[in-house]
Amino acid sequence: MDQEEKKSKSQVKREMHALEKLGEQLTKLPDGKIKSLGLPEELIEAIRFARTIMTRGAGKRQRQYIGRLMRGVDPQPIEMALAEIHGEHSDSTERFKELERLRDGLVEDDPRIFEEVLERYPHIERQRLMQLVRGARRERELDKPPKSYRVLFAYLRECSEAEDPEAALS
């Protein structure tokens, strides 16, 4: 065996812990995302089972088992997929917050926001937009449930997705 091929016991342990942590991240993903990673069926079943375990010791043993199963899987594509999934989540959160900002600005009667919305979404139906804004204001004044407020947000999201189909919120 070459000197480069021989790993220290500490290095082997670090690699195992890294695989366990990667496996733990996989247990937090929905089944659809896990299946899309192309993992072996035995590993997928172990991940599903890990979600059902409630005791600490059994959970640790299951994570170690997942780590052992992951020895036969190349972790790099999984790490890249997880990074992409987390990136999608942060992008959708930013879009969500931006749409909330626009909605709140419209309800607060900020003329700059109104102009921004018209500029950003030239195809928007002004009459429908103003109708939803008036309804949201009325609901707030009368302390009613925010139905129009939610519909206004949904309409802005619909307009946003029509402008940029890749920006569809999950």
C-alpha positions, 0 to 999 in steps of 0.5 A, a space after each residue: 500500500 502507498 503512503 498516500 492510500 493509507 489513511 490514519 484512524 483519525 481520518 477514517 473517523 472524520 470521513 465517517 462523521 461527515 457521512 453521518 452528517 450528510 445522512 442526517 441532512 438527507 433525513 430532513 428532505 421530503 421523499 420526492 427529493 430523496 428519490 431524485 438523488 438516485 440513492 440505493 433503495 436500502 439507503 432510502 429505507 434507512 433514511 425513512 426509518 430514521 425519521 420514525 425513531 424517537 429515542 436518542 440512542 436509537 437515532 444515533 445508531 440509525 445515523 451510524 447505519 446510514 453512514 455505513 450505507 453511504 460508504 458505497 455512495 459517492 457523496 459529492 453529487 449528494 452534497 451538490 444536490 443539497 446545496 442546490 436545494 438549500 439555494 432554491 429555498 433561500 431564493 424562494 424565500 427572497 421572492 416571497 419577502 419581495 412580494 410581501 413588501 410590494 403587497 404591504 406597500 400597495 395596502 399602505 398607499 405608497 405611490 412609489 410601490 404602485 409605480 414599481 408594480 406597474 413597471 415590473 409587471 406591465 401586463 397587470 390588470 390595474 382595475 383588478 389590482 386596485 380592487 384587491 388593494 381597496 378590499 385589503 384596506 377595507 378589511 384592515 379598517 373594519 378588522 375583518 379576516 384578511 381575505 383580499 390581503 391574501 388574494 392580493 398576494 396571490 395575484 402579485 405572485 401570479 404576475 411575477 410567475 408570468 413575467 419569470 416562469 423560473 421564479 415560481 414559488 414552491 
